[in-house]
C-alpha cells in the first residue's frame, strides 16, 4: 500500500500521476484523519493522470492511499 499525508489547502483538487514506466495501474483513495473515505476511488493507468475529488480545506489532515495492480516500482507524483 502507498500512503502520503499532505495538508489540504483552500479548494484543493489534487492531481495524481502514475509514471509512464510503472508496471501497471494504481487505484487511489483519500481518507481523513478518522479513516473515512473522502470522495470517490480513482484508478490511474501507467503514464496517465487523474484529478481527485475536492478536499475540504479546513477539515484536518488527509492520507492518499494506493493499491497497485502488479508488483514493481511505481513513480507516483501528487500535485
Buried (B, 14 or more C-beta within 10 A) or exposed (E): EEEBEBEBEEEBEBEBBBBEEBEEBBEBBBBBEEEEEBBEEBBBBBEBEBEBEEBEEEEEEBBBBBEBBEEEEBEBEEE
